[in-house]
Amino acid sequence: MERPSIAAAAFDRPGVRVRTLANLRWIAITGQFVTLLFVGLYLDYPLLWPSLIAAVAASAVLNIGLMTLYGRNARLNGRDLALHLAFDLVQAGVLLFLTGGLANPFSVLLIVPVTIAATLLRARAMAFLGALAGTVIVVLWLWARPLPWDGPPPDFPIIYLFGVAVALALAVGFLGIYLWLVSAEGRDRAQALIATEAALTREAKMSALGSLAAAAAHELGGPLGTITLIARSLYDQLGDDPEFGDDIRLLESEAARSRAILVRIARRAEAEDPFANLGLDILLHEVAHNVAPSRVPIRVTAASPQPLVRRSPELLHGLQNIVSNAVRHAGSEVELRATATVGDVCITILDDGAGFPADVLPHLGEPDLGPSHSGAGGTGLGIFIAVTLIERTGGRLAFRNRPIGGAQVDIRWPRSHIEAQEEE
């Protein structure tokens, strides 16, 4: 499948329902039309009716086409949504251009399309709409028709109009950036949590398959044992028979082979039981094995004795993400240390690489889905998933750089949160 271009990816966001966008536009069209009728007919201001009605009608025609061409639950996203919001911005600019420009008190409504875009579009689309809004503001400041006053129009100083233009530009920029940052953080966190749930679901499915395999091996063991006994009996009686001997020997050997396969399946399923209790050092050896083959060796050190811990999918997957990140950035070795006290259990993951960048260190664990800060191709999503999963088990993580060079991750649990109970 062909990957989308960078330009297309810049507009890639969840989008908005067509019905929602159409309803918002109908509200705007109704407000514009009612305002024109009130100002032109009731207040008796001279207006350029053909041009103004044409601008409002163009928006209505586009809305009718939008509702006709798209299904009830269709969504607009990316480039299509950006173009629709750009149309709304230009249409509002045309109405303001014909009715006083920045002197029109309704010029503040230029902020609306940009703020809507800030919650739905990526940075490149936001920059495009922000630049378009700035262009519209400059045109309104320099060339808009004067407001059709009833009587001699007031003479607005140029500095006043310049101040209104700057105020509108700052409002568009500030609100757009603020809403974009807030909504982007929420979207990134939602996407990262979806990835976390997907990882847990995959882990749960693998565990379910192991349990199913164990149950199947147990249930099939009885019938297969009976088949094996009958096959051996037939072999003892007819093993040398020239007509049936070869078939009976094949039956007996295949029954023995099937029994051996079931035994291996049962042992494997038992070894992969997600609810089994393991020593902390054994758990770290399993994590190191799951990360292998790695580009650098992974060494496990543990003070004795080690407590038994609950082997959960969250714990395994979270530790594997942290260790994989350490392996990716290590120079020559990664070390996993396990220590336990009366009240706490701690795992320390150390590598001898370049360490965490100073500007990234305070933000580790956040759902940063943007470009890699380290140049290693990562986005921070793996660390966020690991933090989320490990915190579900009651653990707390601390990231820091080692004085001798390299990165260090300390994970600490209250012993009662992670230690397996004796009855388990």
N, C-alpha and C positions, 0 to 999 in steps of 0.2 A: 504494500500500500504506500502510495506517495505521501510523504510527510508534508504538512502545511507549511507555507512560506512564513518567513519571519513577520511580514506585513500582516498576513492573515492571523497569525498567532497573537499579534498585538491587540486584536479586537476580540479575542476569545474569552468570553465570560458567560456566566449562567444565563444572562438576558432577562427579559420581562415578557409576560404574556401579551399577545396582540390585543386582547380585549382590554387589559389594563391600560396600555398605551392609548388605545382608541378612546376609552372613556375619559382619560386625562385631556386628550386633545379636544373632545366634544365640550368639556367644561371650559377650556380656553376659548374655543370658537364662540360659545354662548356668551361668555363674558365680554369678548371683543365686540360682538354684534350689539349686545345690549348697551355697552358703553358708547358706541358710535350713535345709536339711536337717541340716547339720553343727551349726549353733547350736541348732536347736530339738530335734533328736532325739538327737544325740550329747552335746552339752553340757547338754541338758535345760533350756534357757531357755524361759520362757513367751512364746509369740509369738501375735500375732493372725493365725492361719493363714488364715481366709477372705479377709481384706482383702489380705494379702501375696500369696497365690496368685492373687487376682484381678488385682493389679497386674502380676505376671509374665505371667499368661495374656493380658492385654490387649496386652502387647508381642509375644507370640508370635502372636496372631491378626493384628495389624497386619503382622508380618513375612510370614506366610503370604499375606495379601492382596497385599502388595507383590510377592512373587515370582509370584503368580498373574496379576495384572493387567498386569504389565510383561513385555516380552520379555527374552530371555537377555542381549542386549547393550544394552538400553535404559539411558539415563542420566537421573539426577535432577539438576536444576540449579535455580537461582533460588529462587523462592518455595516450590516443592514440597520441595526439599532443606531449606530453612530450617524448614519446618513439621515435617518428620520429626525433625530434630535437636532442635527445641523439645519434641516429644513425649518423646524419650529423656530430656531434661533434667527434664521434669515427672515422668516415671515414676520416675526415680532419686530425685527429691525426695519422692515419695509413699512409697517404700520406706524412706527415711531418716526421714521424719516418723513412721512407725509403729515405728521401731526406735531411738529415742534421739536423733534429730536430729544436731546438731553434735558430740555426745559419741560418736557412732558413728565408729570409725576409717575406715569406708568412705566418709565424707562427702567425702573428697578426690576421689572419682570424678566429682563434679559438674564437674570441670574438663574431662573428656573431650569432651562434646559441643561445648563452646565452642572447644576447640583444633582439633577437626575442622572446625568452621565457619570458623575463621580461615584455613584453607588453601584454602577453596573458595568463599566468599561475599564479597560486596562490603561496604563500610563500613556501609551502612544495615542490612543483615541482621545484621552483627556487633553493631551497637549494640542491635538488638532482642533477640538472644540474650543479650548481656551484661546487659541490663536484666532479662530473665527470670531469669537465674542469680542476680542480686542479690536479686530478689524471693524466690526459693526459699530463699536463704541466710537472709534476714531472717525468713521464716516458720519455718524450722527453729530459728533462735535463740530466737524468742519463744514458739512454741506447740507444738513437737514433743512427742510422748509420751516419757516417760522410758525410758531403755534398760532392757529387762527383765532386771535382774540376778538372779542366783541368790543370794538373800539380800537384806539391806538395801542399797539403792543408795547409792553415795557421793554426797555433797553437793558438786556442782561449783560453785565461786564464779561469780557472774554475770560477773565481769570475765574469767574464763577463757573462758567461752562467747563473750563479746564478742570476745576476742582471736582465738578460732578463726574466728568469722564474718569479722572483718577480714582475717585471713590468707587465708581462702578467697577472699574478694572480691578481694584484691590479686593472688592467684595467677591467678584467672580473668582479671582485667584485664590483668596483665602478660603472661602467656603468650598471651592472645588478641591483644593489640596487636602483640606481637613477631612471632608467627607470621603475622599478617595482613600486616604490613609486608614481611617477608621473602618470603612467597609472592606478594604483589601485585607486588613488583619483578620477580620471576621471570616472572610471567604477562605483565606489561607488556613486558618485554624479548622474550619469545617472540612476542607479538602484533606488536611492532615489527619483529622479524626476519622474520616472515611477510609483513608489508607490504613489507619490503625485497626479499625474494625475489620477490614478485609484481611489483614494479617492474622488477626485472632480467629476469624472465620475459617481461614485456610488451616490454621493450626488445629482448630476443633474438628475439622473434617478429617484431617490426617489421624487424629486421636480416635475418632469414631471408626475409621477404617481399621485401625489396629484392634480396637475392641471387637469389631465385627469379625475380623479374622480369627481372633482368639475364640470367640463363641462358635464360629463355624468349625474350627479345628476340634473343639471339644465335642460338638454334636456329631461330627462325622467320624470321630474316633471309634465309637461303638460299632456302627455298621461296618466300617472298614476292618475292624478286628475280627468280626464274624466272617467276612469275606476272606481274610487271611487264613483263618483256621480251616475253612472249607477248602481253600486252595491247597494248603499243606496236606490235608487229608487226601485230596485227589492226587496230589503229587506222590504221596507214599504208596497209593494203590495203583495208579496208572502212569507213573512217571516214565516207565520204560516202555509204555505201549507205543508201537510203531505208528499208529494212526492218530492218537490224541496226546502223545507224550510231549511233543514240542509246544502245543497250545497250552497244556496244563503248566509246563515250566514257565512259559511266558506270563500266564495269569498269575502264578505265584510270585514271580519277580516284580511285576508291575504293582501288585498289591503291597509288597514290601516297600517299593519305591514311593507309592502314594502315602503310606504311613510315615515314611521319613520326611516327606514334604510337609505333612500336617504337623509333625513335631517341630520342624524348623519355623513354620508360621506361628505356632503357639509360643515358642520361645522368643521370637522377634516381637510379637505383639506384647508379650509380658515385659520385655525390655523397654518398649516404647510407651508403656502405660503412663499417661500424663498425670495420674493421681498417685504414682508411686512416690515413696520418700527416699531421698538420697542424702548421703553425706555432702556437705558443702564443697569439699574438694573434688568429690566425684562429679558433682554438678558442673564445676568449672572445667573438668576434663571433658565432659560431654559438650559443653559450649565450644571449647577449643577444637574438638573433633568436628563439630558441625560447621565451623568456620573454615576448616582445612578443605582443600589444600591452600595454604596461604603463602604469600611472598616472603614472609619472615617467620621464624619459629615462634611458637607461643609457649611460654613456660608457666607452669602452675606451681605456686608455693602456698602451703597451708600449715598453720600451726596446729598441732595435735592436742587434744582431740577436737574433731569438728562436729557441730550439731547436725542432726537430720533436718532437712528442709523439704517443704512441699514443692514438688516438681510441677509447676504450672506452665501453661503455654505463654502467659504474660511474662513470667520471669525468664523463661528460656529465650523467647524472641527478643525481649528487651536487652538482655545481656549480649546476645549475638549481634545486635545492631551496634552496641557500644564497642565490642571487641573487633568487629569488622571495620569500624571507623579507625580504631587504633592501628590495625594491621595495614590499612591503606596509607597511613601517614608515618608509620614507624620507619626508623633507619635500618636497624638490624635485628630487633627483638621486641616482643610484647610480653609483659609479665602480668599474670593474674594472681593477686594475693588474697587469701581468705583468712580473716581473723574473727574471733568471737570472744565476747566477755559475758559476764553474768547477765547484763541487760541488753547488749547490742550484738548484732551480726554485721560485719563489714566486708565488702569486696572492693579491692582497689585494682584499677586497670591502668597500667603504665606503659608508655612507649618512649622510644628514644629518638623521636623525630624532631621536627621544628617547633612543636608545641602549637597551642591555639593562638591565632592572630589576636593582638591586643584589642582591636576594634570589634572582633567577633565574640570574644570570651564573655562579656556581660550579657550577650543575647543568646547564648547556647540554650537549647531547649524550647526556643520559640519557633513557631511554624513558618520559618523563612523559606519560601519556595522560590526565591529569586535566584539570580546567578551565583555561582560558587564564589566565596570570598577567598578560598584557599588556592584556587586554580586546579584542584584535583577533580573537578567535575561534580562535587556534591552540592546539595541545596539546603542542607540542614534538616530536611524532612526525616531522615533516618534517626537523627538525634532526638527530634521531637517525639517520634513514635516510641523510641526507647524510654524517654522520660515519662511519657504518658503510661506506658505499660508497667514500668517498674513502680511508679507511684500508685498504681492500682493494687500492687501487692503490699503497700505500706512503706515502701522505700523512699529515701530522699537522696538526691544526687548533688554533688558539688564538683565543679569543673575548675581546674587551675593548671598552671604551668609549673613544671619541676624546676628547682634552682639549678640543677645540673643539665637541664635541657630536656625537652620532651613534654608530653601532656600527661595529666593525671586526672582520673575520674574516681571519686570516692562515692560508694553507694552504701548507705547505712539503713538498717531496719531495726526497730525494736524486736528483741528476740521472740517475743510472744506473737508477733505478726507473721513471721516466716518459719519458725520452727515447727516441725511436725509433732503432733501429739502422740503419746505412746499408744493410745488405742487405735490409731490409724495404722 
